[in-house]
Amino acid sequence: MARRATVRQLAAETGLSVATVSRALNGHANVAEHTREAVLQAVGRLGRRAPSRRTDRATVYVRCPYLLTDYFGIIVSSIVETVELHDMDVLLNAGRAARDQVVLPTLPVRSSVDGAVLILPPEPAEDLAALRDAGFPFVVVDPRVPPPRDIAAVSAAHVSGARAVMDHLVRLGHRRVGIIGGPRDWLVTNARMTGYTAPLADVGVLPSPDLVCFVSDPTMEQGYQAARELLDRPDRPTALVGFNDKIAVGALHAARERGLRVPADLSVVGFDDSEIGRATDPVLTTVRQPLAELGRMAVTLLLRQLRGHELDALHVELATELVERASTAPAATGP
């Protein structure tokens, strides 16, 4: 596999110390912007094919700038296990603190890294395009923004998963359905909103804006707060759909607080099929995402790039499955 410019070569090119170059490449805050720019310009001059003293065992950089909870933890674990099956190493960058690190521009010149898997990357599309243009192999898992052209990505089939949820509720007679969406700027939020809208439109119902809330962070607490707002409306919804199972669990707490029986008075649906949703009373109806398979597929796409193969399908969507459990029932006809 091709190797990239080393830190020592960049230090010689810029006249900076090895330590300063290393800090600039790793996104440290105590590096002046003009210094960081000088290092990145040197990257462009030296190119990406400088020799390295490393062995031929490849290293995959895995970036997940979120807490490794059940959702992200499953994806990351699957990636690590699959990478190791292919006799490669993993360099993991994870946790909320990682969000503030300048990482993507540094990857093409890290001699210790051969490719990357980026999970829900918070960087703008322009940064992803720049990484692509640098010729660095990478795959995006669950893109946060619409990925630019010629970027490999894998995600769940969010539109069809959300449509299955609303089809289920519509069949049960629900017409006033409250939706607690994720962050407004996430691609997945827009995709699921598209899926929720279609079945309601099929029965002549336009989603009411007063029945839709968006949260900045899909947590149980924010789900609870959003559900309180929706359930306190004079004409409350007969069903609530959460962006994920955590939000749905928060909605269960808000319903119980108001004396509402689930599912007799209110149906509640989640997304992900996480362990927390299987531990509630009643157990959550939800959409099962193939989280482990997302990780395995990402590594497969990356391996094909590392081996010089051409990718016919750049954006792969994996099927979801509606899991009907005890938290949904026919819509209540009276108070």
Secondary structure, 3 states (H helix, E strand, C coil): CCCCCCHHHHHHHHCCCHHHHHHHHCCCCCCCHHHHHHHHHHHHHHCCCCCCCCCCCCEEEEEECCCCCHHHHHHHHHHHHHHHHCCCEEEEEECHHHHHCCCHHHHHHCCCCCEEEEECCCCCHHHHHHHHHCCCCEEEECCCCCCCCCCEEEEECHHHHHHHHHHHHHHCCCCCEEEEECCCCCHHHHHHHHHHHHHHHHCCCCCCHHHEEECCCCCHHHHHHHHHHHHCCCCCCCEEEECCHHHHHHHHHHHHHCCCCCCCCCEEECCECCHHHHCCCCCCEEEECCHHHHHHHHHHHHHHHHCCCCCCCCEEEECCEEECCCCCCCCCCCC
